[in-house]
Amino acid sequence: MSYNCYNCGKTYGQDELILECSCGGYLKAPERTLRKKDIISGDPTLWRYRKALPIGENETVVSLGEGLTPLVKTNLGGLFFKADSLMPTGSFKDRGAALVINHLKKLGIKKVINDSSGNAAAAYAAYCAAAGLECHIFTPASTSAGKLVQIQMYGATITKVTGARDQVTIAAKEEAKKQEGEAMYAGHNIHPLFPEGCKTAAYEIWEQLGWEVPDNVVVPFGGGSAMLGMYKGFRELLSVGEIPRMPRIFVIQANSCNPLYSLFIGKEELAQCVPSLAEGIAIAQPIKKVEAVAAVRQTGGSVEVVSEAEIVEALGKAAKAGFYVEPTTAATIAGALRLQRTGVIDANEKTVVLLTGNGLKATDKIGQAMGFMNASQ
Ligand SMILES: [Zn+2]
């Protein structure tokens, strides 16, 4: 398999230790296909779809049991929740991390470097631990100590970087350059295999709905891996006729950080990025935003923004329906409920909301937002 530059189309081998094209563009893995008969039904993990993943039929992988999370019909507007909040590290990022870390191990990389402070860092750290690789995470200096505990528990090294968010990325890349051959920077927002892992959520939804395509899928948007993975997964089913059409894909951002929304409505001058409760999607300059907007349009979906108040309200509504989710996921639920209220989505349609992260990861933030504890507790 090879990768192609999204910008200029140049081809690179899958085993080349490269993440960006010489033109500066990011790399994409080509579309594959998946048919019902390809699924290894005895494997209760995402590796049941290995026919559509860049891995050999009999190759062993490091697995924490990722994938095949429940799809639950809720009493919240009849929405289906895809509970990736129940993944091994508590977020959907395990899908991408499992693919990336297994690939880097195969290439002989000894140390993986990523820049993140949240769910992706925890996922990388966990899979590196299981695979016996070193993991070095670069985080913004402002990252709360509580968030770093899970990452440190998996044995990852943490370096805090002062300055803007892009300084963190630069520091991570510089560290990797110093140890070329041994260490590799494998940023989750840019590595071409990350969306390959995320696409398996689409396969699972199709399988769990009894081989049907949902009418709508609602996902949050930060760097785009959930959304572009979902899009790719359904495209791959469509291309071989396993589903008759694409679902509409709706993408939710917090209004506090809305670069995709402002691009979607053609008013990039309105883009802003100030701190949001939905910190998992507060990314000011998502590099895949042009591709994402084109994909959303192609499915007939849209990009929506929700307020901080709507996020808090949705945290409560989700919990009262039995789902304890992190604020980023609550933003997604708030968006889905709004789309129902405004009639864009009909309550009788099959609408799947991706629960990207577990509430247990953000108990301090949730407690403060709901007024159960104050900031100093
Ligand atoms: Zn290029």
Boltz pocket constraint, residues with backbone or C-beta under 6 A from the ligand:
constraints:
  - pocket:
      binder: B
      contacts: [[A, 5], [A, 6], [A, 7], [A, 8], [A, 9], [A, 10], [A, 21], [A, 22], [A, 23], [A, 24], [A, 25]]
      max_distance: 6.0
